[in-house]
Amino acid sequence: MKRIIFCVLCLVGLISVGVFAQQTKVVYLSGTDKDNTVKWEFFCTKGMNSGKWTEIPVPSQWELQGFGGYNYGHDKKKSDEQGLYRYHFKADKSWADKEIQLVFEGVMTDAEVKINGQLAGAVHQGSFYRFNYHVNNLLKFDADNVLEVTVSKQSADPTVNDAEREGDFWVFGGIFRPVYLKVMPKSFINRVAIDAKADGNFGIDVFTGNIKSGDKISVQLKTLKGASFGTPLTYSVSNPADSIRLAGKFTNPSLWNPEFPNLYTADVSIVRNGAVVHLLNQRFGFRTVEVRKSDGIYVNDTKILIKGVDRHSFWPESGRTLGRKIHLQDIMLMKDMNMNGVRMSHYPPDAEFLDLCDSIGLFVIDELTGWQQHYGTPVGRKLVKELIVRDVNHPSVVFWANGNEGGFNFDLDNDYAFYDPQKRVVIHPWSNFNNIDTKHYPEYSYIENAAKKQDILLHTEMIHGLYDGGHGASLDDNWKLIRQNPRHAGGFLWALTDEGVVRKDKKDSLDTDGNHGADGIVGPHREKEGSFYTIKEVWSPVQPKKPDFTSQNITIELENNYLYTNLSDCKFSWQLVKYPLATDKKSGFTQISSGKLSVALAPGKTDNFKLNLSSNWKDADALRFTATNSQGREIYTWIWPIKTTAQIAQKNLISIVKQKSKITESEKENEYVVVQNGVTYTFDTQTGYLKTVENSKGAVSLGNGPILAGVDQTLQSFKHTKTANGGIIVESSYSGESTLHAKWLFAAGKPVTLEYDYTQTGTANFYGITFNIDESKIKGMRWLGDGPYRTWKNRLKGVSTSVWEKSYNNTITGETFIYPEFKGYHANLYWAEIQAGSSSFKVYTDKSDLFLQMLKPDKQRTSFIPHVNPPFPEGNLGFLNAIAPIGNKFKQADSMGPQSQKNIAVGSKVSGKLWFDFN
């Protein structure tokens, strides 16, 4: 290839050009995305709906349209059908003297292309890459043209199948991205490759066709609003070549970073005799990426910490055929979680997704396909070129990835730089390469020990999110440790979404291929799991510390964890709130006053700021504090209690004082019965448990307790006594592995009270007491506490205190998708209403940091992975002082940090108090 390099450091004056610039005309032969398709003739050779000519929307995946056969990459036997496509179109007669290219954005897997019966070029191999053919000499102008594409799901190159179709993801077939014609002048700019540095240095490689001596190449930079930036770079052609480099320096450009994604366009033109022959507009950003050995990753001279996620390009009804709406939705989900990075797993995405990453702001790792196996060198070299040529100008792309988890062809590592003037570093996800350790799924100890090493750490997959495990669980501990290591550059959670496909061959059921695809922070249709909000809080770039409400001057400490943003660009507000009583039948909270806080704080700094709360702040139950970024997006809202649990309990108990009716007792074989205010309490004298409760409407769904959670116990004594004021006390004492003393108090005009204490030694998954309730009667729950999502010992962040209400569901996270899940541990209980029709009741506590165990989640069908199925006590309604952590697909919980360990008994007596309202 002939190449001319021309460097311009400064130029004076402008070039006079013609008014009517010829830009590339794009003529779509297919639709543009999954929601805008065009019908082509189609014939499938095997599987569903095969053996007949019919129609199919393009772009699409043919399995999702009811053709062929489905496969997940791990399937040993793969379907191997072909799809024959046919489409008729007209070529305008005005194109006869133009350069015309037929472009495919992505075809799975091998594509043989013919126009009017003639091959357009070599069969293309590789699914996720843009490829094109020069077709001028194949077209009939002002006449009918026939485009025929034979798509083979299985590639004729076995290394393509190894890299693309043996991976841990769904594998499909079809023309799944758009097809179009590029119509350009005979002398044209084919593409450009830009290197725009943070210091204003600018270089551009201009790739042309059919230029002539005397032509000028001009490059004018512009803002996105169209204003010229700097003077143009120009080059006068004396010796035509297909590659020309122009370079210059621009003063004080606005830099690109994910917090301020400033962009420019380069208007690149061929000028002939004062007229623009062809004009190409290329968007780009000024920014510099550096990997400083044994130090860190720097963007624009700022050391970065990536808070990222791995993203498959996927939608249940359309496979990997997507559209702008889905791309935007996914990026907004990431931004909502306070993420600043995304890794393309395990293939290049739609170009439009990268456009949005550029404009909205995310660091991107762009990846050549390969999952534990790699492309052969001949085909791999072609695909590396196609990857870089398409994506080279995206400022969001900060690294190239050469395959994944051993799927590295080392012969290709140096090829990336051939096409990338920025010379971005190539990484090997899972491996240590180019002084970047990308270790997948590190244990806590690995991150600890890595602090002693000199390599930069950037985990390209971490905290595997199978079902409800991983993601948020242990992230708080791991992120604190990551921040302590100055050579740590962050990581990417696996993965953003559950890959669940709607199976046409299985009555449109949603299939995640067992536990292979159920890895998401959100479900297939982007249903938010609890970890979504945990990540949002842990990765909040603003980290506040709970104010001291015993102080005279209430201040708040703020830490700015942004990379580039001063907190003066954010907004802060507070609300003083009160919670409704349990008897009010309301949810949420009531605001009693509010205010704003002005903050100026540079990145990486911490300082205290006076809140200036209203004078009635002590009347509030809690303080809500909200941080909002410069785009108006909520960063996070924190809620801190002002009133204690005991104060909230007292306020509620006053509202349910009962009439002072006489309390009666009776005994029969193995039962002791107390009646108060029309409610009958039956105790089993052999076990000491409250056996049943009945009110005027019938049996209440509570009994068989209290039992000490997870402990074998033996009844030592059961007794009941009358008090001087006509009350009754029922007591049960237990011994065994641990001790438990339960005391029921029945007093006139007061709700029934359970006082209990226990001692426990050693480590355990949970501590506390439990009862049994009849799950078949449960309709829902309403409670004051942390919600609306359940928690685990190592996932306590991401929930907030309010009065919540949710209906019963039997969701199995990652298999069914009604969130938040009903069953599980709920933190920071104040009171709860167990909604069970006539069996409903309320319970109150004055114990801070108490957990409510609501039933037991069903285990997943793939329950052979115990790490994601934490234990629960024998009872199904628990009031617990400690709960179990959860692990992830590859790691048991206790390897993931301090919060992920079993609970250690305090050794001393633990006491608690519950009030019940059964009316």
Solvent accessible surface area in square Angstrom, and as a share of the most:
residue,aa,sasa,rsa
1,M,166,0.74
2,K,122,0.52
3,R,105,0.38
4,I,32,0.16
5,I,110,0.56
6,F,63,0.26
7,C,79,0.47
8,V,8,0.05
9,L,131,0.65
10,C,111,0.67
11,L,49,0.24
12,V,148,0.85
13,G,46,0.44
14,L,139,0.69
15,I,45,0.23
16,S,94,0.60
17,V,69,0.40
18,G,25,0.24
19,V,132,0.76
20,F,182,0.76
21,A,39,0.30
22,Q,80,0.36
23,Q,99,0.44
24,T,42,0.25
25,K,113,0.48
26,V,70,0.40
27,V,38,0.22
28,Y,103,0.39
29,L,6,0.03
30,S,3,0.02
31,G,7,0.06
32,T,65,0.38
33,D,26,0.13
34,K,55,0.23
35,D,91,0.47
36,N,83,0.43
37,T,55,0.32
38,V,50,0.28
39,K,118,0.50
40,W,2,0.01
41,E,54,0.24
42,F,0,0.00
43,F,44,0.19
44,C,0,0.00
45,T,52,0.30
46,K,107,0.45
47,G,52,0.50
48,M,45,0.20
49,N,74,0.38
50,S,39,0.25
51,G,54,0.52
52,K,106,0.45
53,W,113,0.39
54,T,50,0.29
55,E,100,0.45
56,I,0,0.00
57,P,21,0.13
58,V,1,0.00
59,P,1,0.01
60,S,6,0.04
61,Q,0,0.00
62,W,0,0.00
63,E,0,0.00
64,L,5,0.03
65,Q,68,0.30
66,G,7,0.07
67,F,13,0.06
68,G,2,0.02
69,G,19,0.18
70,Y,19,0.07
71,N,12,0.06
72,Y,2,0.01
73,G,1,0.01
74,H,69,0.31
75,D,47,0.24
76,K,207,0.88
77,K,180,0.76
78,K,33,0.14
79,S,30,0.19
80,D,70,0.36
81,E,2,0.01
82,Q,68,0.30
83,G,0,0.00
84,L,50,0.25
85,Y,4,0.02
86,R,69,0.25
87,Y,47,0.18
88,H,88,0.39
89,F,18,0.08
90,K,138,0.58
91,A,0,0.00
92,D,69,0.36
93,K,141,0.60
94,S,68,0.44
95,W,15,0.05
96,A,60,0.47
97,D,92,0.48
98,K,47,0.20
99,E,14,0.06
100,I,0,0.00
101,Q,1,0.00
102,L,0,0.00
103,V,1,0.01
104,F,0,0.00
105,E,15,0.07
106,G,0,0.00
107,V,0,0.00
108,M,5,0.02
109,T,0,0.00
110,D,7,0.03
111,A,0,0.00
112,E,56,0.25
113,V,0,0.00
114,K,66,0.28
115,I,0,0.00
116,N,35,0.18
117,G,50,0.48
118,Q,103,0.46
119,L,99,0.49
120,A,16,0.13
121,G,29,0.28
122,A,85,0.66
123,V,70,0.40
124,H,20,0.09
125,Q,44,0.19
126,G,0,0.00
127,S,1,0.01
128,F,5,0.02
129,Y,2,0.01
130,R,77,0.28
131,F,12,0.05
132,N,64,0.33
133,Y,21,0.08
134,H,104,0.47
135,V,0,0.00
136,N,32,0.16
137,N,130,0.67
138,L,19,0.10
139,L,15,0.08
140,K,108,0.46
141,F,58,0.24
142,D,82,0.42
143,A,36,0.28
144,D,73,0.38
145,N,0,0.00
146,V,32,0.19
147,L,0,0.00
148,E,59,0.26
149,V,1,0.01
150,T,37,0.22
151,V,0,0.00
152,S,22,0.14
153,K,0,0.00
154,Q,48,0.21
155,S,9,0.06
156,A,88,0.68
157,D,33,0.17
158,P,91,0.57
159,T,38,0.22
160,V,0,0.00
161,N,22,0.11
162,D,46,0.24
163,A,0,0.00
164,E,4,0.02
165,R,5,0.02
166,E,62,0.28
167,G,0,0.00
168,D,31,0.16
169,F,1,0.00
170,W,4,0.01
171,V,6,0.03
172,F,0,0.00
173,G,0,0.00
174,G,0,0.00
175,I,1,0.00
176,F,1,0.01
177,R,6,0.02
178,P,23,0.14
179,V,0,0.00
180,Y,21,0.08
181,L,0,0.00
182,K,40,0.17
183,V,7,0.04
184,M,2,0.01
185,P,9,0.06
186,K,95,0.40
187,S,5,0.03
188,F,12,0.05
189,I,0,0.00
190,N,47,0.24
191,R,45,0.16
192,V,3,0.02
193,A,1,0.01
194,I,3,0.01
195,D,19,0.10
196,A,3,0.02
197,K,62,0.26
198,A,23,0.18
199,D,83,0.43
200,G,0,0.00
201,N,59,0.30
202,F,4,0.02
203,G,4,0.04
204,I,0,0.00
205,D,8,0.04
206,V,0,0.00
207,F,26,0.11
208,T,10,0.06
209,G,13,0.12
210,N,92,0.47
211,I,13,0.07
212,K,115,0.49
213,S,71,0.46
214,G,59,0.56
215,D,1,0.01
216,K,77,0.33
217,I,0,0.00
218,S,10,0.06
219,V,0,0.00
220,Q,25,0.11
221,L,0,0.00
222,K,59,0.25
223,T,45,0.26
224,L,99,0.49
225,K,200,0.85
226,G,45,0.43
227,A,58,0.45
228,S,77,0.50
229,F,37,0.15
230,G,45,0.43
231,T,63,0.37
232,P,7,0.04
233,L,7,0.03
234,T,27,0.16
235,Y,24,0.09
236,S,62,0.40
237,V,4,0.02
238,S,88,0.57
239,N,86,0.44
240,P,47,0.29
241,A,10,0.08
242,D,55,0.28
243,S,0,0.00
244,I,0,0.00
245,R,49,0.18
246,L,0,0.00
247,A,16,0.12
248,G,3,0.03
249,K,114,0.48
250,F,12,0.05
251,T,108,0.63
252,N,135,0.69
253,P,16,0.10
254,S,56,0.36
255,L,51,0.25
256,W,0,0.00
257,N,11,0.06
258,P,4,0.02
259,E,32,0.14
260,F,70,0.29
261,P,33,0.21
262,N,56,0.29
263,L,12,0.06
264,Y,11,0.04
265,T,29,0.17
266,A,0,0.00
267,D,20,0.10
268,V,0,0.00
269,S,8,0.05
270,I,0,0.00
271,V,4,0.02
272,R,56,0.20
273,N,151,0.77
274,G,37,0.35
275,A,46,0.36
276,V,11,0.06
277,V,23,0.13
278,H,0,0.00
279,L,32,0.16
280,L,31,0.15
281,N,72,0.37
282,Q,46,0.20
283,R,69,0.25
284,F,2,0.01
285,G,7,0.07
286,F,0,0.00
287,R,7,0.03
288,T,26,0.15
289,V,34,0.20
290,E,66,0.29
291,V,38,0.22
292,R,79,0.29
293,K,144,0.61
294,S,41,0.27
295,D,45,0.24
296,G,2,0.02
297,I,0,0.00
298,Y,24,0.09
299,V,0,0.00
300,N,20,0.10
301,D,101,0.52
302,T,39,0.23
303,K,71,0.30
304,I,3,0.01
305,L,38,0.19
306,I,0,0.00
307,K,21,0.09
308,G,0,0.00
309,V,0,0.00
310,D,0,0.00
311,R,2,0.01
312,H,9,0.04
313,S,2,0.01
314,F,0,0.00
315,W,37,0.13
316,P,0,0.00
317,E,80,0.36
318,S,12,0.08
319,G,0,0.00
320,R,1,0.00
321,T,2,0.01
322,L,5,0.03
323,G,5,0.05
324,R,123,0.45
325,K,161,0.68
326,I,6,0.03
327,H,1,0.00
328,L,59,0.29
329,Q,65,0.29
330,D,0,0.00
331,I,0,0.00
332,M,63,0.28
333,L,13,0.06
334,M,0,0.00
335,K,35,0.15
336,D,35,0.18
337,M,0,0.00
338,N,18,0.09
339,M,5,0.02
340,N,15,0.08
341,G,0,0.00
342,V,0,0.00
343,R,0,0.00
344,M,2,0.01
345,S,0,0.00
346,H,2,0.01
347,Y,2,0.01
348,P,1,0.01
349,P,1,0.01
350,D,19,0.10
351,A,22,0.17
352,E,58,0.26
353,F,0,0.00
354,L,0,0.00
355,D,57,0.29
356,L,6,0.03
357,C,0,0.00
358,D,5,0.02
359,S,43,0.28
360,I,39,0.20
361,G,0,0.00
362,L,0,0.00
363,F,1,0.00
364,V,0,0.00
365,I,0,0.00
366,D,0,0.00
367,E,0,0.00
368,L,3,0.02
369,T,1,0.01
370,G,0,0.00
371,W,38,0.13
372,Q,93,0.41
373,Q,73,0.33
374,H,76,0.34
375,Y,1,0.00
376,G,15,0.15
377,T,33,0.19
378,P,105,0.66
379,V,10,0.06
380,G,0,0.00
381,R,109,0.40
382,K,135,0.57
383,L,1,0.01
384,V,0,0.00
385,K,88,0.37
386,E,34,0.15
387,L,3,0.01
388,I,0,0.00
389,V,38,0.22
390,R,23,0.08
391,D,0,0.00
392,V,0,0.00
393,N,13,0.07
394,H,19,0.08
395,P,4,0.02
396,S,0,0.00
397,V,0,0.00
398,V,0,0.00
399,F,0,0.00
400,W,0,0.00
401,A,0,0.00
402,N,1,0.00
403,G,0,0.00
404,N,0,0.00
405,E,24,0.11
406,G,31,0.30
407,G,2,0.02
408,F,12,0.05
409,N,8,0.04
410,F,132,0.55
411,D,85,0.44
412,L,0,0.00
413,D,19,0.10
414,N,116,0.59
415,D,4,0.02
416,Y,1,0.01
417,A,38,0.30
418,F,139,0.58
419,Y,53,0.20
420,D,1,0.01
421,P,20,0.12
422,Q,26,0.12
423,K,122,0.52
424,R,15,0.05
425,V,42,0.24
426,V,10,0.06
427,I,0,0.00
428,H,2,0.01
429,P,0,0.00
430,W,128,0.45
431,S,31,0.20
432,N,77,0.39
433,F,48,0.20
434,N,70,0.36
435,N,57,0.29
436,I,1,0.00
437,D,8,0.04
438,T,1,0.00
439,K,68,0.29
440,H,11,0.05
441,Y,21,0.08
442,P,4,0.03
443,E,62,0.28
444,Y,39,0.15
445,S,53,0.34
446,Y,57,0.21
447,I,2,0.01
448,E,80,0.36
449,N,74,0.38
450,A,0,0.00
451,A,47,0.36
452,K,161,0.68
453,K,97,0.41
454,Q,107,0.47
455,D,40,0.21
456,I,0,0.00
457,L,1,0.01
458,L,0,0.00
459,H,0,0.00
460,T,0,0.00
461,E,7,0.03
462,M,1,0.00
463,I,5,0.02
464,H,7,0.03
465,G,0,0.00
466,L,0,0.00
467,Y,1,0.00
468,D,4,0.02
469,G,1,0.01
470,G,1,0.01
471,H,2,0.01
472,G,1,0.01
473,A,2,0.02
474,S,2,0.01
475,L,0,0.00
476,D,15,0.08
477,D,11,0.06
478,N,1,0.01
479,W,13,0.05
480,K,107,0.45
481,L,22,0.11
482,I,0,0.00
483,R,105,0.38
484,Q,129,0.57
485,N,6,0.03
486,P,87,0.55
487,R,39,0.14
488,H,7,0.03
489,A,1,0.01
490,G,0,0.00
491,G,0,0.00
492,F,1,0.00
493,L,0,0.00
494,W,18,0.06
495,A,3,0.02
496,L,1,0.00
497,T,6,0.04
498,D,0,0.00
499,E,6,0.03
500,G,0,0.00
501,V,0,0.00
502,V,18,0.11
503,R,27,0.10
504,K,100,0.42
505,D,69,0.36
506,K,103,0.43
507,K,196,0.83
508,D,81,0.42
509,S,51,0.33
510,L,64,0.32
511,D,26,0.13
512,T,12,0.07
513,D,36,0.19
514,G,36,0.35
515,N,10,0.05
516,H,55,0.25
517,G,3,0.03
518,A,0,0.00
519,D,9,0.05
520,G,0,0.00
521,I,0,0.00
522,V,0,0.00
523,G,0,0.00
524,P,0,0.00
525,H,67,0.30
526,R,11,0.04
527,E,46,0.21
528,K,63,0.27
529,E,2,0.01
530,G,4,0.04
531,S,2,0.01
532,F,3,0.01
533,Y,64,0.24
534,T,3,0.02
535,I,0,0.00
536,K,15,0.06
537,E,24,0.11
538,V,11,0.07
539,W,2,0.01
540,S,2,0.01
541,P,9,0.06
542,V,0,0.00
543,Q,39,0.17
544,P,22,0.14
545,K,121,0.51
546,K,104,0.44
547,P,6,0.04
548,D,82,0.42
549,F,31,0.13
550,T,120,0.70
551,S,42,0.27
552,Q,167,0.74
553,N,91,0.47
554,I,10,0.05
555,T,53,0.31
556,I,0,0.00
557,E,49,0.22
558,L,0,0.00
559,E,47,0.21
560,N,0,0.00
561,N,36,0.19
562,Y,28,0.11
563,L,30,0.15
564,Y,44,0.17
565,T,8,0.05
566,N,50,0.26
567,L,0,0.00
568,S,67,0.43
569,D,62,0.32
570,C,11,0.07
571,K,154,0.65
572,F,6,0.02
573,S,40,0.26
574,W,10,0.03
575,Q,46,0.21
576,L,0,0.00
577,V,0,0.00
578,K,80,0.34
579,Y,15,0.06
580,P,17,0.11
581,L,39,0.19
582,A,0,0.00
583,T,54,0.32
584,D,62,0.32
585,K,127,0.54
586,K,130,0.55
587,S,58,0.38
588,G,23,0.22
589,F,68,0.28
590,T,83,0.48
591,Q,85,0.38
592,I,55,0.28
593,S,22,0.14
594,S,63,0.41
595,G,20,0.19
596,K,178,0.76
597,L,19,0.09
598,S,106,0.69
599,V,12,0.07
600,A,71,0.55
601,L,15,0.07
602,A,42,0.32
603,P,47,0.30
604,G,62,0.60
605,K,119,0.50
606,T,71,0.41
607,D,72,0.37
608,N,86,0.44
609,F,35,0.14
610,K,107,0.45
611,L,0,0.00
612,N,103,0.53
613,L,27,0.13
614,S,37,0.24
615,S,118,0.76
616,N,53,0.27
617,W,32,0.11
618,K,134,0.57
619,D,78,0.40
620,A,0,0.00
621,D,2,0.01
622,A,1,0.01
623,L,0,0.00
624,R,45,0.16
625,F,0,0.00
626,T,26,0.15
627,A,0,0.00
628,T,29,0.17
629,N,27,0.14
630,S,64,0.41
631,Q,127,0.56
632,G,56,0.54
633,R,57,0.21
634,E,74,0.33
635,I,3,0.02
636,Y,15,0.06
637,T,17,0.10
638,W,16,0.06
639,I,23,0.12
640,W,24,0.09
641,P,47,0.30
642,I,29,0.15
643,K,47,0.20
644,T,76,0.44
645,T,10,0.06
646,A,50,0.39
647,Q,93,0.41
648,I,4,0.02
649,A,4,0.03
650,Q,102,0.45
651,K,73,0.31
652,N,2,0.01
653,L,17,0.09
654,I,113,0.57
655,S,50,0.32
656,I,9,0.05
657,V,94,0.54
658,K,48,0.20
659,Q,135,0.60
660,K,162,0.69
661,S,37,0.24
662,K,171,0.72
663,I,14,0.07
664,T,61,0.36
665,E,63,0.28
666,S,62,0.40
667,E,114,0.51
668,K,134,0.57
669,E,149,0.67
670,N,70,0.36
671,E,31,0.14
672,Y,0,0.00
673,V,17,0.10
674,V,0,0.00
675,V,51,0.29
676,Q,6,0.03
677,N,27,0.14
678,G,53,0.51
679,V,2,0.01
680,T,39,0.23
681,Y,8,0.03
682,T,15,0.09
683,F,0,0.00
684,D,29,0.15
685,T,32,0.19
686,Q,113,0.50
687,T,47,0.27
688,G,1,0.01
689,Y,35,0.13
690,L,0,0.00
691,K,92,0.39
692,T,57,0.33
693,V,0,0.00
694,E,83,0.37
695,N,19,0.10
696,S,113,0.73
697,K,152,0.64
698,G,26,0.25
699,A,50,0.39
700,V,8,0.04
701,S,6,0.04
702,L,8,0.04
703,G,5,0.05
704,N,58,0.30
705,G,0,0.00
706,P,1,0.01
707,I,24,0.12
708,L,0,0.00
709,A,2,0.01
710,G,54,0.52
711,V,18,0.10
712,D,106,0.55
713,Q,34,0.15
714,T,81,0.47
715,L,45,0.22
716,Q,111,0.49
717,S,52,0.33
718,F,43,0.18
719,K,108,0.46
720,H,55,0.25
721,T,65,0.38
722,K,141,0.60
723,T,48,0.28
724,A,120,0.93
725,N,117,0.60
726,G,45,0.43
727,G,1,0.01
728,I,3,0.02
729,I,36,0.18
730,V,1,0.00
731,E,26,0.12
732,S,3,0.02
733,S,31,0.20
734,Y,9,0.03
735,S,35,0.23
736,G,58,0.55
737,E,116,0.52
738,S,8,0.05
739,T,64,0.37
740,L,3,0.02
741,H,51,0.23
742,A,0,0.00
743,K,54,0.23
744,W,4,0.01
745,L,49,0.24
746,F,3,0.01
747,A,24,0.19
748,A,36,0.28
749,G,3,0.03
750,K,125,0.53
751,P,13,0.08
752,V,3,0.02
753,T,14,0.08
754,L,0,0.00
755,E,52,0.23
756,Y,5,0.02
757,D,31,0.16
758,Y,3,0.01
759,T,39,0.22
760,Q,14,0.06
761,T,108,0.63
762,G,48,0.46
763,T,86,0.50
764,A,23,0.18
765,N,37,0.19
766,F,16,0.07
767,Y,15,0.06
768,G,0,0.00
769,I,0,0.00
770,T,1,0.00
771,F,0,0.00
772,N,52,0.27
773,I,11,0.06
774,D,60,0.31
775,E,59,0.27
776,S,96,0.62
777,K,75,0.32
778,I,7,0.04
779,K,133,0.56
780,G,1,0.01
781,M,0,0.00
782,R,3,0.01
783,W,1,0.00
784,L,1,0.00
785,G,0,0.00
786,D,22,0.11
787,G,1,0.01
788,P,37,0.23
789,Y,17,0.07
790,R,10,0.04
791,T,0,0.00
792,W,4,0.01
793,K,42,0.18
794,N,2,0.01
795,R,5,0.02
796,L,74,0.37
797,K,68,0.29
798,G,9,0.08
799,V,22,0.13
800,S,28,0.18
801,T,10,0.06
802,S,7,0.04
803,V,2,0.01
804,W,64,0.23
805,E,93,0.42
806,K,19,0.08
807,S,81,0.53
808,Y,70,0.26
809,N,17,0.08
810,N,68,0.35
811,T,8,0.05
812,I,31,0.16
813,T,1,0.01
814,G,0,0.00
815,E,26,0.12
816,T,64,0.37
817,F,34,0.14
818,I,114,0.58
819,Y,33,0.13
820,P,29,0.18
821,E,1,0.00
822,F,0,0.00
823,K,6,0.03
824,G,0,0.00
825,Y,0,0.00
826,H,1,0.00
827,A,8,0.06
828,N,28,0.14
829,L,2,0.01
830,Y,9,0.03
831,W,1,0.00
832,A,0,0.00
833,E,13,0.06
834,I,0,0.00
835,Q,38,0.17
836,A,5,0.04
837,G,54,0.52
838,S,58,0.37
839,S,4,0.02
840,S,31,0.20
841,F,5,0.02
842,K,26,0.11
843,V,0,0.00
844,Y,1,0.00
845,T,1,0.00
846,D,48,0.25
847,K,63,0.27
848,S,66,0.43
849,D,98,0.51
850,L,0,0.00
851,F,23,0.10
852,L,0,0.00
853,Q,0,0.00
854,M,0,0.00
855,L,1,0.00
856,K,74,0.31
857,P,29,0.18
858,D,62,0.32
859,K,135,0.57
860,Q,13,0.06
861,R,193,0.70
862,T,22,0.13
863,S,47,0.30
864,F,147,0.61
865,I,15,0.07
866,P,85,0.54
867,H,50,0.22
868,V,4,0.02
869,N,23,0.12
870,P,18,0.11
871,P,58,0.36
872,F,36,0.15
873,P,1,0.01
874,E,139,0.62
875,G,1,0.01
876,N,25,0.13
877,L,0,0.00
878,G,0,0.00
879,F,0,0.00
880,L,0,0.00
881,N,40,0.20
882,A,14,0.11
883,I,2,0.01
884,A,0,0.00
885,P,12,0.07
886,I,3,0.01
887,G,2,0.02
888,N,3,0.02
889,K,33,0.14
890,F,106,0.44
891,K,42,0.18
892,Q,93,0.41
893,A,16,0.12
894,D,71,0.37
895,S,24,0.16
896,M,4,0.02
897,G,5,0.05
898,P,77,0.48
899,Q,47,0.21
900,S,1,0.01
901,Q,68,0.30
902,K,104,0.44
903,N,11,0.06
904,I,139,0.71
905,A,19,0.15
906,V,110,0.63
907,G,52,0.50
908,S,71,0.46
909,K,132,0.56
910,V,26,0.15
911,S,64,0.41
912,G,11,0.11
913,K,60,0.25
914,L,0,0.00
915,W,32,0.11
916,F,2,0.01
917,D,11,0.06
918,F,2,0.01
919,N,104,0.53
